[in-house]
Amino acid sequence: MGKRVKFSFPPEMVKEPVIYKLGRDFEIVTNIRRAEVREDVGWVVLELDGEDAEIERGLAWVGTTGVRVDPVSGDVIDG
């Protein structure tokens, strides 16, 4: 019961607490595995733990914020 995803933030969303809200508003534990955040652009690779349906519900919400969500496979720390 987990999923790895990459969030890509457009400039207007870089300073928004999307990951915090995902963990607070949904029953999902977030673990940041890699990230690069600058003032005008950012991306974060996350491991999400929780029930599959809750993770899907949370990711659907993230998609409505303007943050792009992509699946990730493999060990993001090694690669």
KOLPA-483887 format. One record per residue (C-alpha): x, y, z. Coordinates in steps of 0.25 Angstrom, whole numbers. Last residue first. Example, Ala and Ser with C-alpha at 12.3 -4.5 7.8 and 13.67 -1.06 7.14 Angstrom:
BEGIN
55, -4, 29
49, -18, 31
END
This chain:
BEGIN
76, 28, -38
80, 22, -25
71, 30, -17
59, 29, -26
59, 14, -25
50, 9, -37
37, 14, -42
31, 28, -42
17, 32, -46
14, 46, -50
6, 57, -44
5, 72, -49
2, 82, -39
-10, 91, -44
-18, 90, -31
-28, 80, -37
-17, 70, -39
-14, 70, -24
-28, 67, -22
-28, 54, -31
-15, 50, -24
-22, 51, -10
-34, 42, -15
-24, 32, -22
-16, 31, -9
-29, 29, -1
-33, 18, -10
-20, 11, -9
-20, 12, 6
-8, 19, 12
7, 22, 9
12, 32, -1
26, 32, -6
29, 45, -12
38, 51, -23
38, 67, -22
39, 77, -34
40, 92, -34
40, 104, -42
41, 119, -40
47, 121, -27
55, 109, -27
51, 95, -22
58, 82, -26
54, 69, -18
57, 55, -15
51, 44, -6
40, 53, 1
32, 44, 10
17, 46, 11
7, 38, 20
-7, 39, 15
-20, 39, 22
-24, 51, 14
-26, 66, 19
-13, 67, 27
-4, 59, 18
-9, 65, 5
-9, 79, 12
6, 78, 15
9, 73, 1
2, 85, -5
7, 96, 4
8, 107, -7
21, 114, -10
24, 107, -23
9, 108, -28
10, 120, -36
23, 116, -43
17, 102, -47
20, 91, -38
24, 77, -43
20, 66, -33
26, 52, -35
20, 40, -30
23, 27, -23
12, 19, -17
9, 11, -5
0, 0, 0
END
